[in-house]
Amino acid sequence: MITVHHLNNSRSQRVLWMLEELGLEYRIEPYQRDPRGLLAPPELRAVHPLGKAPVIVDGGLTLAESGAILEYLAAKYGAGRLSPAARTPEHVRYLYWMHYAEGSLMPPLLLKLVFDRIARDPMPLFIRPIARAIAARVRAALIDPQLKLHLDYLEGELAKSEWFAGAGFTAADIQMSFPLEAAAVRAGLDAGRPRLWGFLERIRARPAYRRALERGGKFELLR
Ligand SMILES: N[C@@H](CCC(=O)N[C@@H](CS)C(=O)NCC(=O)O)C(=O)O
């Protein structure tokens, strides 16, 4: 049986969702983030040297990196489901979004998380105004315009088809869900971008998504 090393409020939620979509049996090995630093506990390093989630163990294979895990599961267990046929235009789009989610969209969202926390978290009184001024400047000059650029782009892309790779729901939508859920809590994504908002509403209504939430526990993305 597949084991998912699952960190609360993390990217491993989308692996649970993928497994539910495929109707596979799996067990969850749960980990809790350190409430102060938000890092994973050190025990996760015994599973994979980076100590990050998700990691799956399937027989003799230990695999990290959510995009690789989703592609592995689709190839091994999908029997044609959740990934478009090779050498089709949909498959090229599928590949693009699979890589874009972590490679292009997550970096500004992570910067947003870090700089918002610098501005908000307790710190010695004498450095607070300086730290806040630097954080405000980086957000205004770099992070917020980049996030707007990405979200506007994505809103336009969803005008082309209902799902990211085309007319059919695929693992690329599962991969894109995490940054878009993160954008909803930390980057102002709301009903003002109706196609992206509709995407979030559609994925949240999927029975497999809901079952994954029940199995994975509370899912409150960091802000
Ligand atoms: N690109 C990797 C990112 C993995 C990652 O950074 N995971 C976060 C959870 S969302 C994590 O484990 N954070 C805790 C830590 O870094 O200690 C993936 O998509 O799997």
The ligand as a Gaussian input file, in Angstrom:
#p B3LYP/6-31G(d) Opt

LIG

0 1
 N        8.583000      21.809000      -4.574000
 C        8.327000      20.934000      -3.459000
 C        8.199000      21.802000      -2.200000
 C        8.170000      20.980000      -0.928000
 C        7.948000      21.900000       0.279000
 O        8.577000      22.971000       0.417000
 N        7.043000      21.486000       1.161000
 C        6.699000      22.283000       2.328000
 C        5.241000      22.061000       2.667000
 S        4.134000      22.956000       1.665000
 C        7.451000      21.819000       3.552000
 O        7.674000      20.633000       3.720000
 N        7.771000      22.760000       4.441000
 C        8.338000      22.472000       5.718000
 C        9.821000      22.629000       5.758000
 O       10.412000      23.156000       4.793000
 O       10.416000      22.242000       6.771000
 C        7.052000      20.129000      -3.750000
 O        6.269000      20.554000      -4.592000
 O        6.855000      19.046000      -3.179000

